[in-house]
Amino acid sequence: MDGVQGENLGGNQIKISSHEMMKMTEDMLVTNEDYLKSGVHIGTKFRTKYMSNFIYKTRSDGLSILNIQKIDERIGIAAKFLANYAPEDILIVSRRENGWHAVSLMEKLAGVQVLIGRYPPGILTNPNLKSYREAKVLVVTDAWPDRNAVDDALKVGVPVVALCDTNNQPNNIDLVLPCNNKGKKSLGVVFYLLTKHYMYARGLLNKGQDLEVSLDEFMGE
């Protein structure tokens, strides 16, 4: 289950006026426009009970739309949580190809470990494997295709941060980060912000200083 404590994640959907949205945007990690441009809020036509907590509305075509403010809040929470760990103790796994570019940039800038493509079982649990990795926290771009990594993390007691779309289950996930985890631009904005605010919190980047790689570059533009 999602391990964040002290949060009210009730399923009530609240209508937000344009004035209220502008006020909230001032406190966001990037502008509301940047989030909208990336499509980070565009979910799927399937919604699990747990992920309903993060859904703002369902369109007439059945597509669920995630609450941008909650996405923004969770990115901030995830960055602070990851900042408890040194870069070499963080392993990011992405089977989905659309995540490879963004996670590789986080590896380059923040020094975290990254594994892209298929995750063979045992990498976190079998020291006899040549591909064996040690990690103290795992990040996955999608809990379902990256389930082998999640299963391994569970076996060795490594906490899991997972990017979850509206169709994901939070099974064995310690921290759910709601977002469109399928789009290249969406994954780009999420990992841009995780990289930036992780580096701020670790003192690897001065507060207010920009990354040497832009948001557009993270989104593959």
Number of C-alpha atoms within 10 A of each C-alpha: 12 16 13 13 6 6 6 7 12 10 14 11 13 9 9 10 9 9 9 10 13 13 11 13 17 11 12 16 17 14 14 17 10 15 21 13 13 20 22 28 27 23 24 18 14 13 19 13 12 18 21 20 19 26 26 21 16 15 10 7 7 13 16 24 24 27 20 23 20 19 23 23 15 19 23 18 18 22 21 18 16 24 19 14 16 15 20 16 17 22 22 23 27 25 19 19 12 20 27 20 18 26 27 21 20 25 19 13 16 20 17 21 21 21 17 16 14 14 16 11 15 19 19 25 18 14 12 9 11 8 11 14 16 16 21 19 22 25 24 27 29 23 28 18 17 20 17 17 28 27 18 19 23 16 12 12 10 18 19 26 26 30 25 25 31 28 18 22 18 20 13 19 24 17 22 27 26 29 32 27 30 22 18 23 26 27 27 29 25 28 25 24 22 22 25 24 24 25 24 18 17 18 11 13 17 13 12 8 9 11 15 7 13 13 21 14 15 25 22 14 10
